[in-house]
Amino acid sequence: MPQEWTELHPCTLKALVNAIQKAQADLKQRTDLSQVWDMLVDYQIIQFECSAQRHVYDYHKI
């Protein structure tokens, strides 16, 4: 993020950092990432056909 934006929006920056850290902690605790995978596909973050059976390396990298 540009330095100027962070200086103008320190509370928003703090909230974003906290949300990312919370999400990372949640992902570390999960044993099944299928819901996360489905959400990433639904939001078109993952834009290629992939599953646990295909492109196994990329699937498990999440």
C-alpha positions, 0 to 999 in steps of 0.5 A: 500500500502506498505510504500516503494511504497508510498515513491517511487511514491508519485504523483501516490498515490496522483492521486489514492486517488484523483480518489477514492475520486472523484468516491465516490463523484459521487456515492453519487450524483447518484440516479440510480446505474444501470450503476455502477452495470453493469460496476462492472458486466462487469469487473467481480468485482461482480461475482454472479447473483444479481439484485434489485429483488434478493439479495436486501441487497447486491445490495443496499449496493453498 
